[in-house]
């Protein structure tokens, strides 16, 4: 399954972004752009992004055409077929931002998902992100191997871990001073799928995929299942479980 686009974070500090239109939709986009640090203008030679919130169909289409002719990427409110990019519903736990996007298919669904996530994520998630950033040197010193460091961070942030992101006050000092965490090991987890639907993955299987350094799989495993693994984890076709695997977390997937 292909995505409707690639989610990216664009730094807009003091950069001009064109906003055309008036009314509630335009006001909402203005607030979103200003929170991202953009300078909202009606025109600027240096602008590379624009939002068109014009209600009249003919006028909106003409505005989009003029902007695109200048090489400007456009978001046309409520007109996904005219959009070069879409704006997400955002959960703000700065510096952590969770963006919910539907590719312009349903802004209402994106808003509903954002509301659910707002209730789920504690305010301290942002402080935890800053603490992890500040501890980068200590983490590299403790776990020089990148794969071991990634596994240690994943285990600490998992449900029930020392840095469980849903806990009210995770303790970075306790984690960095724990004994025997994140040592380099060689593991091979086995997943036998009873269904091709990724929603039927167990929590244990989903976690194994998310943390795997390599994913071995039979030809029958659907791409939608493989997509649940990290993007940088190699996918290796293997009709049977490999006899030997490299150091790190390895997963073999087959159909039951």
C-alpha positions as CSV (number, residue, x, y, z in Angstrom):
1,X,0.0,0.0,0.0
2,X,1.4,3.4,-1.0
3,X,1.0,6.5,1.2
4,X,-0.9,9.5,-0.1
5,X,2.2,11.6,0.5
6,X,5.3,11.8,2.7
7,X,4.8,13.5,6.1
8,X,7.6,16.0,6.7
9,X,8.4,18.8,9.2
10,X,9.1,22.1,7.5
11,X,10.9,24.8,9.6
12,X,9.1,28.1,9.0
13,X,10.8,30.4,11.4
14,X,10.1,33.9,10.1
15,X,9.7,32.6,6.5
16,X,6.8,34.1,4.5
17,X,3.8,31.9,3.8
18,X,1.0,33.2,1.6
19,X,-2.5,33.0,3.0
20,X,-5.4,34.0,0.7
21,X,-9.0,34.2,1.9
22,X,-11.1,35.3,4.8
23,X,-13.4,33.7,7.3
24,X,-13.2,30.9,9.9
25,X,-11.1,28.6,7.7
26,X,-8.6,31.3,6.9
27,X,-8.4,32.3,10.5
28,X,-7.7,28.7,11.6
29,X,-4.9,28.3,9.0
30,X,-3.4,31.6,10.1
31,X,-3.3,30.4,13.8
32,X,-1.6,27.2,12.7
33,X,1.0,28.9,10.5
34,X,1.8,31.5,13.2
35,X,2.3,28.8,15.8
36,X,4.8,27.2,13.5
37,X,6.7,30.5,13.3
38,X,5.7,31.6,9.8
39,X,5.2,35.1,8.7
40,X,1.8,35.1,7.1
41,X,1.5,37.4,4.1
42,X,-0.8,38.0,1.2
43,X,2.1,37.9,-1.2
44,X,5.9,37.8,-1.1
45,X,8.5,37.1,-3.8
46,X,10.4,34.7,-1.5
47,X,7.3,32.6,-0.5
48,X,7.5,28.9,-1.3
49,X,4.3,27.8,0.4
50,X,0.7,29.1,0.2
51,X,-2.7,28.4,1.7
52,X,-5.8,29.2,-0.3
53,X,-8.9,29.5,1.9
54,X,-11.2,31.1,-0.7
55,X,-14.8,29.9,-0.7
56,X,-15.6,30.8,-4.4
57,X,-14.7,27.8,-6.5
58,X,-13.7,29.8,-9.6
59,X,-11.6,32.3,-7.7
60,X,-9.9,29.6,-5.6
61,X,-8.9,27.5,-8.7
62,X,-7.5,30.7,-10.4
63,X,-5.5,31.6,-7.3
64,X,-4.1,28.1,-7.1
65,X,-3.1,28.2,-10.8
66,X,-1.3,31.6,-10.3
67,X,0.6,30.4,-7.3
68,X,1.7,27.1,-8.9
69,X,2.9,29.0,-11.9
70,X,5.4,30.8,-9.6
71,X,6.6,27.4,-8.3
72,X,4.8,27.8,-5.0
73,X,3.4,24.7,-3.3
74,X,-0.3,25.2,-2.4
75,X,-2.8,23.9,0.1
76,X,-6.3,24.6,-1.0
77,X,-8.8,24.3,1.9
78,X,-11.5,21.7,1.4
79,X,-10.2,21.0,-2.1
80,X,-7.8,18.0,-1.8
81,X,-7.6,17.6,-5.6
82,X,-5.9,21.0,-5.8
83,X,-3.4,20.4,-2.9
84,X,0.3,20.0,-3.2
85,X,0.5,19.5,0.5
86,X,-2.0,19.1,3.4
87,X,-1.9,20.5,6.9
88,X,-2.3,18.0,9.8
89,X,-4.3,18.1,13.0
90,X,-1.5,18.6,15.6
91,X,-1.1,17.3,19.2
92,X,1.4,19.8,20.8
93,X,3.7,18.5,23.4
94,X,6.6,20.7,22.3
95,X,9.2,19.7,21.3
96,X,7.1,16.7,20.5
97,X,4.5,17.2,17.8
98,X,2.1,14.4,16.8
99,X,0.6,15.1,13.3
100,X,-2.5,13.3,12.2
101,X,-3.1,13.4,8.5
102,X,-5.6,11.8,6.1
103,X,-4.2,13.3,2.9
104,X,-7.2,15.7,2.7
105,X,-9.7,12.8,2.7
106,X,-11.4,13.7,6.1
107,X,-10.4,16.6,8.2
108,X,-13.1,15.6,10.7
109,X,-11.5,12.2,11.2
110,X,-8.1,13.7,11.7
111,X,-9.6,16.1,14.4
112,X,-11.3,13.2,16.2
113,X,-8.0,11.2,16.3
114,X,-6.2,14.3,17.6
115,X,-8.7,14.6,20.4
116,X,-8.1,11.0,21.4
117,X,-4.4,11.5,21.4
118,X,-4.7,14.7,23.4
119,X,-6.3,12.7,26.2
120,X,-3.7,9.9,26.0
121,X,-0.4,11.8,25.9
122,X,0.7,13.4,29.2
123,X,2.1,16.9,29.2
124,X,5.5,15.6,30.4
125,X,6.3,13.9,27.0
126,X,8.0,17.1,25.8
127,X,10.2,17.2,28.9
128,X,11.1,13.6,28.4
129,X,12.2,14.4,24.8
130,X,14.4,17.2,26.0
131,X,15.9,15.0,28.7
132,X,16.7,12.3,26.0
133,X,18.3,15.0,23.8
134,X,20.4,16.3,26.7
135,X,21.6,12.7,27.6
136,X,22.8,11.9,24.0
137,X,26.5,11.9,25.1
138,X,25.9,9.7,28.1
139,X,23.8,7.2,26.0
140,X,26.6,7.0,23.3
141,X,29.2,6.4,26.0
142,X,27.1,3.6,27.7
143,X,26.0,2.0,24.5
144,X,28.6,2.7,21.7
145,X,26.9,0.2,19.3
146,X,24.0,2.1,17.6
147,X,21.8,-1.1,17.5
148,X,22.3,-1.7,21.2
149,X,21.6,1.9,22.0
150,X,18.4,1.8,20.0
151,X,17.2,-1.4,21.8
152,X,18.0,0.2,25.2
153,X,16.0,3.3,24.4
154,X,13.1,1.2,23.0
155,X,13.0,-1.0,26.1
156,X,13.1,2.0,28.4
157,X,10.3,3.8,26.6
158,X,8.1,0.7,26.3
159,X,5.0,0.1,28.5
160,X,6.2,-0.6,32.0
161,X,9.8,0.5,31.1
162,X,11.9,2.9,33.2
163,X,11.0,5.8,30.9
164,X,7.5,4.7,30.1
165,X,6.2,7.7,28.2
166,X,2.8,7.5,29.8
167,X,4.3,7.6,33.4
168,X,4.0,10.9,35.2
169,X,7.7,11.3,36.1
170,X,10.1,9.0,34.2
171,X,13.6,9.0,35.9
172,X,16.4,9.5,33.4
173,X,19.1,9.1,36.1
174,X,17.8,5.7,37.2
175,X,17.8,4.4,33.6
176,X,21.3,5.6,32.8
177,X,22.6,3.9,36.0
178,X,20.8,0.6,35.6
179,X,22.9,-2.5,35.4
180,X,23.1,-4.7,32.2
181,X,20.7,-2.8,30.1
182,X,20.9,-2.9,26.3
183,X,23.9,-5.2,25.9
184,X,24.6,-6.5,22.4
185,X,22.9,-9.9,22.0
186,X,21.8,-12.0,19.1
187,X,18.1,-12.7,19.1
188,X,15.7,-14.3,16.6
189,X,12.0,-13.9,17.3
190,X,9.5,-16.1,15.4
191,X,6.2,-14.8,14.2
192,X,3.6,-17.2,12.7
193,X,0.8,-15.1,11.2
194,X,-2.8,-16.5,11.4
195,X,-4.1,-13.5,9.4
196,X,-2.8,-11.2,6.6
197,X,-4.4,-8.3,8.4
198,X,-1.8,-6.1,10.3
199,X,-4.6,-5.2,12.8
200,X,-4.5,-8.8,13.9
201,X,-0.9,-8.6,15.1
202,X,-0.5,-9.3,18.8
203,X,1.1,-6.6,20.9
204,X,4.1,-8.8,21.3
205,X,4.5,-9.3,17.6
206,X,4.0,-5.6,16.8
207,X,6.6,-4.7,19.4
208,X,9.1,-7.3,18.0
209,X,8.6,-5.8,14.5
210,X,9.0,-2.3,15.6
211,X,12.3,-3.1,17.4
212,X,13.8,-5.5,14.8
213,X,17.1,-4.7,13.2
214,X,16.4,-7.2,10.4
215,X,13.1,-8.8,9.2
216,X,13.3,-12.3,7.5
217,X,10.1,-13.3,5.9
218,X,8.5,-15.8,3.5
219,X,7.1,-14.7,0.2
220,X,3.6,-15.1,1.5
221,X,3.9,-12.4,4.1
222,X,1.8,-9.3,2.9
223,X,3.6,-6.0,2.4
224,X,1.1,-4.4,4.9
225,X,2.6,-6.6,7.7
226,X,6.2,-5.8,6.7
227,X,5.3,-2.1,6.7
228,X,4.9,-2.4,10.5
229,X,8.7,-2.8,10.9
230,X,11.1,0.1,11.1
231,X,11.7,1.7,7.7
232,X,15.5,1.2,8.0
233,X,15.3,-2.5,8.9
234,X,16.3,-4.7,5.9
235,X,13.6,-7.0,4.6
236,X,15.2,-10.4,3.7
237,X,13.3,-13.1,1.9
238,X,13.7,-16.4,3.6
239,X,11.6,-19.5,3.1
240,X,12.6,-20.9,6.4
241,X,14.1,-19.4,9.6
242,X,17.8,-18.6,9.1
243,X,20.2,-20.9,10.9
244,X,22.5,-18.0,11.9
245,X,21.7,-14.3,12.2
246,X,23.9,-11.2,12.9
247,X,24.0,-9.6,16.3
248,X,21.0,-7.6,17.2
249,X,17.2,-8.1,17.2
250,X,16.1,-10.3,14.3
251,X,12.6,-11.4,13.4
252,X,11.4,-14.2,11.1
253,X,7.8,-14.1,9.8
254,X,5.8,-16.8,8.2
255,X,2.2,-17.6,7.6
256,X,0.6,-20.3,9.8
